[in-house]
Amino acid sequence: MAFSVIIFVSFFSVLLSATSTNIISLGDGVEDSETRLKDLYQEILRDEAVLRLQQLGQVTDSDGYLERTFLSPASVIAGNLIRQWMEDAGLRTWIDCMGNVHGRVEGRNTTAEALLIGSHFDTVIDAGIFDGPLGIISALAAVKVLNISGKLGLLRRPVEVIAFSDEEGVRFQSTFLGSAAVAGVLPVSTLQISDKSGLTVQDVLKKNSIDITEENLLQLKYDPKTVWGYVEVHIEQGPVLEWAGFPLGVVEGIAGQTRLKVTVRGSQGHAGTVPMCMRRDPMAAAAEMIVFLESLCKHPEKFLSYDSNCNNSTLDSLSNSLVCTVGEISTWPSASNVIPGQVTFTVDLRTINDMGREAVIYELSDRIYQICDTRSVSCTIDRKHDADAVICDSELSSQLRSAAFTAVKRMRGEIQSELPVLMSGAGHDAMAISHLTRIGMLFVRCRGGASHSPAEHVLDDDVWASGLALLSFIETQL
């Protein structure tokens, strides 16, 4: 087993510009400062949480970088480590038949609807240490504070922290294996999907002494009547919070997504002998399509007409949330002295407005076919993936906003601005859990918006803020 050590350098932002002691003191005497510091549980919510993030970040399957995929050897070690931390926080623990790690406290009323808090502990290849684990460790830190203060058993409803075994979908190219199973939306056929080595999901589970069948996979689904709601803390994976100078933001929803595969076919030929006026070049056609896509997504209001499906509200939403990406281009035969006969490219299109997304796809498809006709090439458009947008619950969002505001105010002493409200362009376990119950999310500032990379970094005090916000939120259940 290889272990990589990531060394952190912390830079304090304008919002949290002083050292933690100075943040707490703000004119207080030494005794008052120490009292307030104790009230903010720095040792657990910041120091221990940061240490655990670093410790978990060392558990990897690869030399020199972080890689921890579904039920890999490193994933098993990480899951057991998280289970120990759950028990340390006073939770009853178990691991289900999809490798999800659960920690639960029943509170005063075991029959009440449960609050679920979760995130994932798998990673992409060459990952950062915060994407996923921050949400788990911040939750456990908050629960541990309640346990130490004697309040954990006083909760009026059960609280369960879930560390999901797979969100990234790296090993089996199928996202949300863990959370989709809990939500009851994971197809039974998923058990037969193979990884690159030929092992199926079912094979990997058996290899880890988990004998899963279709029946007990279906039994993993939680009864919606037993769940009060789901909350997830996650790094933003974007630059907005850093730009706004705020450590936390409330998520209004998760963007819907469509993935297209566009294939353009023309006439393959010699690069030196076919006159320009006689060419049917799919590369030039594809280039025109991609440039149009960029214009459409930057300025949708210039291309979409007003009708019952595309009104002012839809256009406003698109202007604020629409992002489009061409991430792959391939050509055949792909030689420098050959006019290609075929070009294929992908389109990833995301927005919080599902109706607007369909309008953009319609406009894009129409223009692609026009370009093909004009250039005497043929084209096909295949829809490879569709996921509807998920809107966060207004009540949970309001409570999270209040909890985050309280947390930052306790750390700073005052706040001059409103808590930012953001849209998530990336998918999260909350998308799968939305099929089970209402959801709410908090984003945490990450430096430069970097994610899915070793450059991923969260300030120690922002880790603190996230744990303090979750603590304030859970305390509403006392």
Buried (B, 14 or more C-beta within 10 A) or exposed (E): EBEBEBEEEEEBBEBBEEEBEEBBBBEBEEEEBBEBBEEBBBEBBBBBBBEBBBBBBBBBBBEEBBBBBBBBBBBBBBBEBBBEBBEBBBBEBEBBBBBBBBBBBBBEEEEBBBBBBBBBBBBBBBBBBBBBBBBBBBBBBBBBBBBEEEBBEEBEBBBBBBBBBBBBBBBBEBBBBBBBBBBBBBEEEBBEBBBEEEBBBBBBBEEBEBEBEEEEBEEBBBEEEEBBBBBBBBBBBBBBBBEBBBBBBBBBBBBBBBBBBBBBBBBBBEEEEBEEEEBBBBBBBBBBBBEBBEEBBEEBEEBBEEEEEBEEEBBEBBBEBBBBBBEEBEBBEEEEEBBBBBBBBBBBBBBBBBBBBBBBBEBBBEBBBEBBEEBEBBBEBEEEEBBBBBBBBEEBBEBBBBBBBBBBEBBBBEBEEEBBBBBBBBBBBBBBBBBBBBBBBBBBBBBEBBBBBBEBBBBBBBBBBBBBBBBBBBBEBE
